[in-house]
Amino acid sequence: MTLRPETLAAKAVHAIDEATGGIVPPIQLATTYARDARYELIEGRDYTRDKNPTVLPAEALLAALEGGAEARVFASGMAAATTAIRALVKPGDHIVAPRVGYYALRNWLEKFCARWQVHLDIVDMTDLSAVHAALRKERTRLVWVETPANPTWDVTDIAAVADLAHAAGALVAVDSTCATPVHTKPIPLGADLVMHSATKYLSGHSDVLAGALVTPSVDEAWEAITELRHTEGAVLGPVEAWLLLRGMRTLFVRVERQSQTALSLAQRLSSLSDVTVVYPGLASHPQFAVAETQMVDGFGGMLSIRVGRRDPLAVVRKLRVWLPATSLGGVESLVEHRASVEGPTSPTPKDLLRLSVGLEHEEDLFEDLRQALA
Ligand SMILES: Cc1ncc(COP(=O)(O)O)c(C=O)c1O
């Protein structure tokens, strides 16, 4: 019987404690493992670094949810992304990355490429002709995609970008943090690597820093990533892995509700005067057509509002339900003025507030925004 993703998540891939029958897996804190009487390793386990028994079920579940062959978890989303990029490219290679996306990764990429003589083109990833023009045959090693992308929720057509990249001999990596496996599965669409900040929706409770990579196949590129994580040790600790696995059990119900509330809020906020709502589930969004085809069962829990002539920080100060904090994907709703956080080089419009929709009652969330925007 082939189990559906919702079932695999709820059962945490059958991660019961075989020793006691406990239906919640124990946390194995040991860093090292004794050999048996024949001096053989038990199940190949020698050291915690990449064989911790609390970490492995989280990786197995992630691989299953993404339809991948294997997954590796990391100490953070940034650790996952930077390990992948450093394992895949060498000096002289070329990377194509998106203009809109998680700003800390773009900043790191610019510094990394300058330092290691890697050529970098930052393009509008939603413009396929721009992507095509940027690709250099046999020179481009990697195309980095984030969809929907922070903070204007640009939706990239993964299948179309993968076709273009593969024709040029390049790999495609997709930061699917905001889509989650609930709404988008990049691997069946052609991605060669899926990346998550598991700090966000996968863990879901704003209490774990974690990252993940998922591969469609165990090949040379994946082995290079695995080796780099092993040698550098940007692994996830067992307590965090346990919390991640626990969070993923409720992934589908959380994200489905967050997406429903986000869509409803997006529609209702659009009727307020001098407020522009940016959400891929609205027909007004520039990539609504791509989002409708690519995303399933909703458009995610992230939206932004542009508050026009109002002072955006004054709006934030009036909010009582939405917490003014960075990050996203938790059960509590968060608001953030991205231009302040991203600093003077930020391309984000100054009147934009990013909203991460949590699990509070929709009416409380709407009323709070309505009074702050009045
Ligand atoms: C889309 C996206 N990718 C990557 C990251 C980095 O993840 P982490 O904070 O787990 O390192 C973030 C964090 O905000 C993010 O929003």
PDBQT file of the ligand as one rigid body, heavy atoms in Angstrom, charges set to zero:
ROOT
HETATM    1  C1  LIG A 401      13.202  31.710   1.861  1.00  0.00    +0.000 C 
HETATM    2  C2  LIG A 401      14.295  31.534   2.887  1.00  0.00    +0.000 A 
HETATM    3  N1  LIG A 401      15.364  30.786   2.582  1.00  0.00    +0.000 NA
HETATM    4  C3  LIG A 401      16.362  30.607   3.476  1.00  0.00    +0.000 A 
HETATM    5  C4  LIG A 401      16.334  31.186   4.730  1.00  0.00    +0.000 A 
HETATM    6  C5  LIG A 401      17.472  30.968   5.694  1.00  0.00    +0.000 C 
HETATM    7  O1  LIG A 401      17.080  30.041   6.648  1.00  0.00    +0.000 OA
HETATM    8  P1  LIG A 401      17.698  29.938   8.145  1.00  0.00    +0.000 P 
HETATM    9  O2  LIG A 401      17.280  31.151   8.883  1.00  0.00    +0.000 OA
HETATM   10  O3  LIG A 401      17.098  28.654   8.655  1.00  0.00    +0.000 OA
HETATM   11  O4  LIG A 401      19.178  29.853   7.986  1.00  0.00    +0.000 OA
HETATM   12  C6  LIG A 401      15.244  31.970   5.093  1.00  0.00    +0.000 A 
HETATM   13  C7  LIG A 401      15.199  32.601   6.436  1.00  0.00    +0.000 C 
HETATM   14  O5  LIG A 401      14.467  33.535   6.672  1.00  0.00    +0.000 OA
HETATM   15  C8  LIG A 401      14.199  32.154   4.143  1.00  0.00    +0.000 A 
HETATM   16  O6  LIG A 401      13.129  32.911   4.435  1.00  0.00    +0.000 OA
ENDROOT
TORSDOF 0
